[in-house]
Amino acid sequence: MTRWAAILTALILAGCAGQAKLRVDPELTALSTPLIGGLSQIRDKAIDAPDIDHLFIGGLNHLSAIDPDLRALAVGDEVILSLADKAIAHAPLPRSQDIGAWTETTQALIGQARGESKLIQLANSEALLQAMFDGIMPMLDTYSRYYSRSDARRNQANRNGFVGLGVDIDAGPKGAYVRRVTKDGPAEIAGVIAGDIIVRAQGQRLAGQSLTVALRRLDGPRDSTVSLELLRDGVALAVTARRSLIIPQTVEADLSDGVLHLAVKSFNQRTAASIAEKVTEAGALRGIILDLRGDPGGLLDQAVAVADLFLNEGVIATLRGRHPGARQFYAAAAGDIAAGVPIVMLLDGRTASAAEILAAALQDDGRAIAVGTASVGKGTVQTIVPLSNGGEFALTWSRVFTPAGTMLSGRGILPDVCTGGGSTVSAEDMIAALVRQGPQPRQSAEIVRATCRPEPRGKETPDLAVARALATDTAVRTALLSPGAGQLATTP
């Protein structure tokens, strides 16, 4: 007899003695609104139409993340919950695709499980939601994710900024030790530097306090002031700082010999403005290097805005999905902030999402050369769905098509110059090979991606030197961009 047949037999026998009444724990009512709201958003917006019945079964099954012995299965016209192969609850199978009915059944089954499993009994509503959504989201696609309340707050701060002083601290016996100060943030403006010890904040002692308490005493509303007593190399100081909105810096710039190297770590609300500022401040340039290595993406509109900085016209990206809001078309407005200065992009096997959208727009237009390895090939866009419990979904709702009409998903950005493969070829030898070979026949995307596989590229690789040479060497650049030049100009 199979395992589930045995469980079903046990339930039938139990039914002969009278149906067990399912208990609903009042505490589980906290599950109702985020489950109904979350699954309704998934039903309406997910890139592919979901099967609600399968999603709820998958979510119930993933309660095994809390108690590994817990399992759920739809058998016939019932939903069965088992613990260590022992049937502990069953309920009529809800009406197909009925989110409300499934939510009620879920609450009832979890309520019964709380009476049988100590681990489920100890789990609060947040832990239960985390387990269920962690089971549901991977059933949709690779990139959809659920984030708990605390993770959602952190994501929101990275995207949109946060109100504070702009200091990273550690708790210590003498006070809060300042590890890092945000450039141009309130603390730096007030005179705080890394290495300072904040002894008191608004007269309240931080010495010996936990990190949580120290952070709470430094927090406050936007535009409010806080007096800080500092200890710097044994000398007492007093400063006053005004809390403000801090948006994490995602762009680092280095200007050398007329070449501006812009390392873009991710895309948040200030990324496009930061790049525009740094290009403007740099003045006359010989070339620009957009370093997208390790960039996981971020806000789509910022990637589009960065592309628009360097393009005079043309398509930037096209998005297609089931939901009307997922269907978008982005085009460049006239005006290239860099006035045609050569651009070289650095890519690797961690370049993804918004970073790939930017790279595709510049490469398809011929505005930039791509150096490195093939990128991730994420090629989908997630919409952020806030939930009533303070958590949020990153829900995949559209596919990205490049200006040339290619679907980005699975293909990624293919380099014009491949530097991957673990080769020991120096930057100088690679550039010399480019000059010797001239334009190469176009190769298929499959061959290019197989030849130049996605891989991480660190600072110790010759990539930056190759990019710098391409940004300033007209002969090599002309060879790469001439008619008939292949996607893969050279390999190590």
C-alpha positions as CSV (number, residue, x, y, z in Angstrom):
1,M,0.0,0.0,0.0
2,T,1.4,3.4,-0.9
3,R,2.0,6.1,1.7
4,W,-0.9,8.3,0.6
5,A,-3.2,5.3,0.1
6,A,-2.6,4.4,3.8
7,I,-3.3,8.0,4.9
8,L,-6.5,8.0,2.9
9,T,-7.6,4.7,4.3
10,A,-7.0,6.0,7.8
11,L,-9.1,9.0,7.1
12,I,-12.0,6.9,5.7
13,L,-11.9,4.7,8.8
14,A,-12.0,7.8,10.9
15,G,-14.9,9.1,8.9
16,C,-16.9,5.9,9.7
17,A,-16.6,6.8,13.4
18,G,-17.7,10.4,12.7
19,Q,-16.1,13.3,11.0
20,A,-13.5,15.1,13.1
21,K,-14.3,18.8,13.6
22,L,-11.6,21.1,12.2
23,R,-10.5,23.8,14.6
24,V,-9.7,27.3,13.5
25,D,-7.3,29.2,15.9
26,P,-8.4,32.8,16.3
27,E,-4.8,33.8,15.9
28,L,-4.8,32.5,12.4
29,T,-7.2,35.2,11.2
30,A,-4.0,37.3,10.6
31,L,-3.3,35.0,7.6
32,S,-6.6,35.8,5.9
33,T,-6.0,39.3,4.4
34,P,-2.4,38.8,3.1
35,L,-3.3,35.4,1.6
36,I,-6.4,36.7,-0.1
37,G,-4.7,39.9,-1.2
38,G,-1.5,38.2,-2.3
39,L,-3.1,35.4,-4.3
40,S,-5.5,37.9,-5.9
41,Q,-2.6,39.9,-7.1
42,I,-0.9,36.8,-8.4
43,R,-4.0,35.7,-10.2
44,D,-4.3,39.1,-12.0
45,K,-0.7,40.0,-12.6
46,A,1.5,37.0,-12.9
47,I,3.2,36.7,-16.3
48,D,1.5,33.3,-16.9
49,A,-2.0,32.5,-15.7
50,P,-1.6,30.6,-12.4
51,D,-3.5,27.5,-11.1
52,I,-4.7,28.8,-7.7
53,D,-5.5,25.2,-6.5
54,H,-1.9,24.1,-7.1
55,L,-0.5,27.2,-5.5
56,F,-2.4,26.7,-2.2
57,I,-1.4,23.0,-2.1
58,G,2.2,24.0,-2.8
59,G,2.0,26.6,0.0
60,L,0.5,24.1,2.5
61,N,3.2,21.6,1.6
62,H,5.9,24.1,2.3
63,L,4.9,24.3,5.9
64,S,7.4,21.5,6.1
65,A,9.9,24.4,6.3
66,I,8.6,24.8,9.8
67,D,7.9,21.1,10.6
68,P,9.7,18.7,8.2
69,D,7.1,16.0,8.9
70,L,4.2,17.9,7.7
71,R,2.7,17.2,4.2
72,A,-0.4,18.2,2.3
73,L,-2.1,16.6,-0.7
74,A,-5.3,16.9,-2.6
75,V,-6.8,13.4,-2.9
76,G,-10.1,13.0,-4.7
77,D,-12.5,15.6,-3.3
78,E,-10.5,16.3,-0.1
79,V,-7.4,18.1,1.1
80,I,-5.4,15.9,3.5
81,L,-2.8,17.1,6.0
82,S,-0.5,14.5,7.4
83,L,2.2,14.6,10.1
84,A,4.9,11.9,9.9
85,D,2.6,9.9,7.6
86,K,-0.3,10.1,10.1
87,A,-3.4,11.8,8.8
88,I,-4.2,14.7,11.2
89,A,-6.8,16.7,9.3
90,H,-8.9,16.7,6.1
91,A,-11.3,19.1,4.6
92,P,-13.5,19.2,1.5
93,L,-11.6,20.4,-1.6
94,P,-12.5,24.0,-2.1
95,R,-14.2,25.2,-5.2
96,S,-11.6,25.3,-8.0
97,Q,-9.7,28.7,-8.3
98,D,-11.7,30.1,-5.3
99,I,-9.1,32.1,-3.3
100,G,-11.5,32.9,-0.4
101,A,-12.5,29.2,0.0
102,W,-8.9,28.1,-0.2
103,T,-7.9,30.6,2.4
104,E,-10.6,29.4,4.9
105,T,-9.6,25.8,4.3
106,T,-5.9,26.7,4.8
107,Q,-6.7,28.4,8.1
108,A,-8.7,25.4,9.3
109,L,-6.0,22.9,8.4
110,I,-3.2,25.0,10.0
111,G,-5.4,25.3,13.1
112,Q,-5.6,21.5,13.3
113,A,-1.8,21.2,12.7
114,R,-1.2,23.6,15.6
115,G,-2.9,21.0,17.8
116,E,-0.7,18.2,16.6
117,S,2.7,19.8,15.8
118,K,4.6,21.8,18.5
119,L,6.7,23.5,15.8
120,I,3.6,24.8,14.0
121,Q,2.1,25.7,17.3
122,L,5.1,27.9,18.1
123,A,5.1,29.6,14.7
124,N,3.5,33.0,14.5
125,S,1.5,34.3,11.5
126,E,4.6,35.8,9.9
127,A,6.5,32.5,10.0
128,L,3.5,30.7,8.6
129,L,3.1,33.3,5.8
130,Q,6.8,33.1,5.0
131,A,6.7,29.3,4.7
132,M,3.6,29.3,2.5
133,F,4.7,32.1,0.2
134,D,8.1,30.6,-0.1
135,G,6.4,27.5,-1.4
136,I,4.0,29.4,-3.7
137,M,6.4,31.9,-5.4
138,P,8.8,29.4,-7.0
139,M,5.8,27.7,-8.6
140,L,5.3,30.8,-10.6
141,D,8.8,31.4,-12.0
142,T,12.4,31.6,-11.1
143,Y,12.5,35.3,-10.1
144,S,9.2,36.0,-8.2
145,R,9.9,36.4,-4.4
146,Y,8.1,37.0,-1.1
147,Y,9.8,39.4,1.4
148,S,8.8,39.5,5.0
149,R,8.1,42.8,6.8
150,S,11.7,43.4,7.8
151,D,13.1,42.4,4.4
152,A,10.5,44.6,2.6
153,R,11.6,47.6,4.7
154,R,15.2,47.0,3.8
155,N,14.3,46.7,0.1
156,Q,12.3,49.9,0.2
157,A,15.2,51.7,1.8
158,N,17.5,50.5,-0.9
159,R,15.1,51.5,-3.7
160,N,13.7,54.8,-2.3
161,G,16.0,55.8,0.5
162,F,15.5,56.1,4.3
163,V,15.4,58.9,6.8
164,G,18.3,59.0,9.2
165,L,21.8,60.4,9.9
166,G,23.8,58.3,7.4
167,V,26.0,56.4,9.9
168,D,26.8,52.7,10.2
169,I,27.5,51.9,13.8
170,D,28.4,49.0,16.1
171,A,27.5,48.9,19.8
172,G,30.4,49.2,22.2
173,P,31.2,49.7,25.9
174,K,31.9,53.4,25.4
175,G,29.1,54.2,23.0
176,A,28.1,53.6,19.4
177,Y,31.3,53.1,17.3
178,V,30.9,54.8,13.8
179,R,32.1,52.4,11.2
180,R,31.1,54.4,8.1
181,V,29.6,57.7,7.3
182,T,27.5,58.4,4.2
183,K,29.1,60.9,1.9
184,D,27.3,64.2,2.0
185,G,24.8,62.8,4.5
186,P,23.6,64.6,7.7
187,A,26.3,63.1,9.9
188,E,29.1,64.0,7.6
189,I,27.8,67.5,7.2
190,A,27.6,67.8,11.0
191,G,31.3,66.8,11.2
192,V,31.0,63.1,12.3
193,I,33.8,60.9,10.8
194,A,34.5,57.1,10.8
195,G,36.1,56.1,14.0
196,D,34.2,58.5,16.2
197,I,32.3,57.1,19.2
198,I,28.8,58.5,19.8
199,V,28.6,58.7,23.6
200,R,25.2,60.4,23.9
201,A,22.3,61.2,21.5
202,Q,20.0,63.9,22.7
203,G,21.3,63.5,26.2
204,Q,20.7,59.7,26.3
205,R,23.6,57.4,27.0
206,L,24.7,55.0,24.3
207,A,27.5,53.4,26.3
208,G,26.9,49.8,26.9
209,Q,23.5,49.8,25.1
210,S,22.6,47.2,22.5
211,L,22.7,48.0,18.8
212,T,18.9,48.0,18.7
213,V,18.7,50.6,21.4
214,A,21.5,52.7,19.9
215,L,19.8,52.8,16.5
216,R,16.4,53.7,18.1
217,R,18.0,56.6,19.9
218,L,19.6,57.9,16.6
219,D,16.3,57.5,14.7
220,G,13.8,60.2,14.3
221,P,11.5,62.0,11.8
222,R,12.7,63.8,8.7
223,D,14.1,67.3,9.3
224,S,14.3,66.8,13.1
225,T,17.7,67.5,14.8
226,V,19.6,65.5,17.3
227,S,22.5,66.6,19.5
228,L,25.4,64.2,19.6
229,E,28.3,63.9,22.1
230,L,31.3,62.3,20.4
231,L,34.6,60.9,21.6
232,R,37.4,61.3,19.0
233,D,40.9,60.1,19.9
234,G,40.0,60.7,23.6
235,V,38.7,64.2,22.9
236,A,35.1,65.1,23.6
237,L,33.1,66.9,20.9
238,A,29.6,68.1,20.5
239,V,27.7,68.4,17.2
240,T,24.1,68.7,16.0
241,A,22.8,66.8,12.9
242,R,19.6,67.2,11.0
243,R,18.0,63.9,9.9
244,S,17.1,63.7,6.2
245,L,16.2,61.3,3.4
246,I,19.3,59.3,2.5
247,I,19.3,57.4,-0.8
248,P,22.1,54.8,-0.9
249,Q,24.9,55.7,-3.4
250,T,24.9,53.1,-6.3
251,V,27.5,54.8,-8.6
252,E,31.2,55.1,-8.0
253,A,33.3,57.3,-10.4
254,D,36.9,57.4,-11.2
255,L,38.4,59.8,-13.8
256,S,41.8,59.0,-15.3
257,D,43.4,60.3,-18.4
258,G,40.1,61.5,-19.8
259,V,38.3,58.2,-19.3
260,L,35.4,58.2,-16.8
261,H,34.9,54.8,-15.1
262,L,31.4,54.5,-13.7
263,A,30.9,51.4,-11.5
264,V,27.1,50.9,-11.2
265,K,26.3,48.6,-8.2
266,S,22.5,48.6,-8.7
267,F,19.6,50.9,-9.8
268,N,17.7,53.0,-7.2
269,Q,15.9,56.3,-7.3
270,R,19.1,58.3,-7.7
271,T,21.2,56.2,-10.1
272,A,20.4,58.1,-13.3
273,A,20.8,61.5,-11.6
274,S,24.2,60.3,-10.1
275,I,25.5,59.3,-13.5
276,A,24.3,62.5,-15.1
277,E,26.1,64.5,-12.3
278,K,29.3,62.6,-12.6
279,V,29.4,62.9,-16.5
280,T,28.7,66.6,-16.3
281,E,31.3,67.2,-13.5
282,A,34.0,65.3,-15.5
283,G,34.0,67.8,-18.3
284,A,35.7,67.0,-21.6
285,L,36.1,63.2,-22.0
286,R,37.9,60.7,-24.3
287,G,35.7,57.8,-23.2
288,I,33.2,56.4,-20.7
289,I,33.3,52.9,-19.1
290,L,30.0,51.7,-17.7
291,D,31.0,49.0,-15.3
292,L,27.9,46.7,-14.8
293,R,29.8,43.7,-13.5
294,G,28.0,42.2,-10.5
295,D,25.1,44.6,-11.0
296,P,21.9,42.6,-10.1
297,G,19.5,45.3,-11.5
298,G,16.9,47.3,-9.6
299,L,14.4,49.9,-10.7
300,L,13.4,49.6,-14.4
301,D,12.7,53.3,-14.8
302,Q,16.2,54.1,-13.7
303,A,17.8,51.8,-16.3
304,V,15.6,53.4,-18.9
305,A,16.6,56.9,-17.7
306,V,20.3,56.0,-17.9
307,A,20.0,54.7,-21.4
308,D,18.1,57.8,-22.4
309,L,21.1,59.9,-21.1
310,F,23.3,58.5,-23.9
311,L,20.8,57.9,-26.7
312,N,19.5,60.5,-29.2
313,E,16.6,58.5,-30.4
314,G,15.2,55.0,-30.9
315,V,13.7,52.2,-28.8
316,I,15.1,51.4,-25.4
317,A,13.0,48.4,-24.4
318,T,9.6,46.8,-25.0
319,L,7.8,44.9,-22.2
320,R,5.0,42.3,-22.8
321,G,2.8,40.6,-20.2
322,R,-0.8,39.5,-19.4
323,H,-1.7,42.5,-17.3
324,P,-2.3,45.8,-19.2
325,G,0.1,47.6,-16.9
326,A,2.8,45.1,-17.8
327,R,2.8,46.2,-21.5
328,Q,5.2,49.1,-21.9
329,F,7.2,50.7,-24.6
330,Y,10.2,53.0,-23.9
331,A,11.9,55.3,-26.4
332,A,14.8,57.7,-26.1
333,A,14.3,61.5,-26.3
334,A,16.8,63.6,-28.2
335,G,20.0,64.6,-26.4
336,D,23.1,62.6,-25.6
337,I,24.7,63.9,-22.4
338,A,28.1,62.5,-23.5
339,A,27.9,64.1,-27.0
340,G,28.9,60.9,-28.7
341,V,31.9,60.1,-26.5
342,P,32.8,56.3,-26.9
343,I,31.2,54.1,-24.3
344,V,32.4,50.6,-23.3
345,M,30.3,48.4,-21.0
346,L,31.8,45.8,-18.7
347,L,29.5,42.8,-18.2
348,D,29.8,39.5,-16.4
349,G,27.8,36.5,-15.3
350,R,26.2,38.5,-12.5
351,T,24.9,41.4,-14.6
352,A,21.2,41.0,-14.6
353,S,17.7,42.5,-15.0
354,A,17.8,46.4,-15.2
355,A,21.5,46.3,-16.0
356,E,20.8,44.0,-18.9
357,I,18.1,46.3,-20.2
358,L,20.5,49.2,-20.2
359,A,23.2,47.2,-21.9
360,A,20.9,45.9,-24.6
361,A,19.6,49.4,-25.4
362,L,23.1,50.8,-25.8
363,Q,24.5,47.8,-27.7
364,D,21.6,47.4,-30.1
365,D,21.9,51.1,-31.0
366,G,25.6,50.8,-31.6
367,R,26.2,53.4,-28.9
368,A,28.4,51.1,-26.7
369,I,30.7,48.1,-27.0
370,A,30.2,45.2,-24.5
371,V,33.2,43.6,-23.0
372,G,33.4,40.6,-20.6
373,T,31.2,37.6,-20.6
374,A,27.5,36.8,-21.4
375,S,25.2,38.2,-18.7
376,V,22.6,36.3,-16.6
377,G,19.8,36.5,-19.1
378,K,17.0,37.3,-16.6
379,G,14.9,39.2,-19.1
380,T,11.8,39.6,-17.0
381,V,10.5,42.5,-15.0
382,Q,9.0,42.2,-11.5
383,T,6.3,44.5,-10.1
384,I,6.4,45.3,-6.4
385,V,3.2,44.2,-4.7
386,P,2.8,45.5,-1.1
387,L,0.8,43.2,1.3
388,S,-1.3,44.0,4.3
389,N,1.1,42.4,6.8
390,G,3.9,44.8,5.7
391,G,5.6,42.3,3.5
392,E,5.8,42.5,-0.3
393,F,6.0,40.4,-3.5
394,A,8.5,40.9,-6.3
395,L,6.1,39.4,-8.9
396,T,7.2,38.7,-12.4
397,W,4.7,40.2,-14.8
398,S,6.4,41.0,-18.1
399,R,9.1,39.8,-20.5
400,V,11.7,42.2,-21.9
401,F,12.4,42.6,-25.6
402,T,15.5,44.4,-26.8
403,P,15.4,47.2,-29.4
404,A,16.3,44.6,-32.0
405,G,13.2,42.6,-31.0
406,T,15.1,39.8,-29.2
407,M,13.6,38.3,-26.1
408,L,16.2,38.9,-23.4
409,S,15.2,36.0,-21.1
410,G,17.6,33.1,-21.3
411,R,19.8,34.8,-23.8
412,G,21.2,37.8,-22.0
413,I,23.6,40.3,-23.3
414,L,26.4,38.8,-25.5
415,P,29.8,40.5,-25.5
416,D,31.4,42.1,-28.5
417,V,34.7,41.2,-26.8
418,C,34.8,38.1,-24.7
419,T,37.4,38.1,-21.9
420,G,36.1,35.0,-20.0
421,G,37.1,31.4,-20.0
422,G,39.9,31.6,-17.5
423,S,42.5,32.7,-20.1
424,T,45.8,34.2,-19.1
425,V,45.9,36.4,-22.2
426,S,46.9,39.9,-21.2
427,A,44.9,43.0,-22.0
428,E,47.7,44.1,-24.4
429,D,47.7,40.8,-26.3
430,M,43.9,40.9,-26.5
431,I,43.9,44.4,-28.0
432,A,46.6,43.4,-30.5
433,A,44.5,40.4,-31.6
434,L,41.6,42.7,-32.2
435,V,43.6,45.0,-34.4
436,R,45.0,42.0,-36.4
437,Q,41.8,40.2,-37.0
438,G,39.5,43.0,-38.0
439,P,35.8,42.4,-38.6
440,Q,34.7,38.8,-38.0
441,P,31.7,36.9,-39.5
442,R,28.5,37.1,-37.4
443,Q,27.9,34.0,-35.2
444,S,24.7,32.7,-33.7
445,A,23.6,33.7,-30.2
446,E,23.8,30.1,-29.2
447,I,27.4,29.7,-30.2
448,V,28.4,33.0,-28.6
449,R,26.7,32.2,-25.3
450,A,28.2,28.7,-25.3
451,T,31.7,30.1,-26.1
452,C,31.6,33.0,-23.7
453,R,29.6,31.6,-20.7
454,P,28.4,33.8,-17.9
455,E,31.0,33.9,-15.1
456,P,31.9,36.4,-12.4
457,R,34.7,38.8,-13.3
458,G,36.7,40.4,-10.6
459,K,39.0,43.5,-10.4
460,E,42.0,41.4,-11.0
461,T,40.9,40.5,-14.5
462,P,42.1,42.4,-17.6
463,D,38.6,43.5,-18.4
464,L,39.0,47.1,-17.2
465,A,42.3,47.6,-19.1
466,V,40.7,46.2,-22.3
467,A,37.7,48.5,-21.8
468,R,40.0,51.5,-21.3
469,A,41.9,50.7,-24.5
470,L,38.7,50.3,-26.5
471,A,37.4,53.6,-25.2
472,T,40.4,55.5,-26.5
473,D,41.6,53.4,-29.5
474,T,39.7,54.6,-32.6
475,A,41.1,51.8,-34.9
476,V,40.0,49.0,-32.7
477,R,36.6,50.6,-32.0
478,T,36.0,51.2,-35.8
479,A,36.9,47.5,-36.5
480,L,34.3,46.3,-34.0
481,L,31.5,48.6,-35.1
482,S,32.1,48.3,-38.9
483,P,29.3,46.6,-41.0
484,G,29.5,42.8,-40.8
485,A,31.4,42.7,-37.6
486,G,30.4,39.7,-35.5
487,Q,28.8,39.7,-32.1
488,L,31.9,38.0,-30.7
489,A,35.0,40.0,-31.8
490,T,37.6,38.0,-30.1
491,T,38.1,35.3,-27.4
492,P,41.0,34.9,-25.0
